[in-house]
Amino acid sequence: MTEIKEVHIGQLVKSVFDSSGMSVSELARRLHCERTNVYTIFRRRTMDVELLAMLSKILNHNFFEDVVKLYGLTCPHTQLNIQIPLEEFNIEKMSRLAELLTNLNTKP
């Protein structure tokens, strides 16, 4: 049985944010939230797909690709190659991506 790594997505987001040069105030403004919510995001071990898509677009970084790699989400019989340009992120595409990843992980 494959061991699943624990990924702390908030720390990953903070790491990318720190190298972006953006201020917490600017990130909060773009997320339409308070500054304190940004710090809460950095402390989250998990987060929903919609928020991760927004952060990917704002920070110009594909967190979904990171998550796929960090969790080792591969299927031995199928090559998964999902590429969505950051400017095309939307809720519908992220929901479909989440569905595809769920299906991959539940198949024997």
Secondary structure, 3 states (H helix, E strand, C coil): CCCCCCCCHHHHHHHHHHHHCCCHHHHHHHHCCCHHHHHHHHHCCCCCHHHHHHHHHHHCCCHHHHHHHHHCCCECCECCCCCCCHHHCCHHHHHHHHHHHHHHHHCC
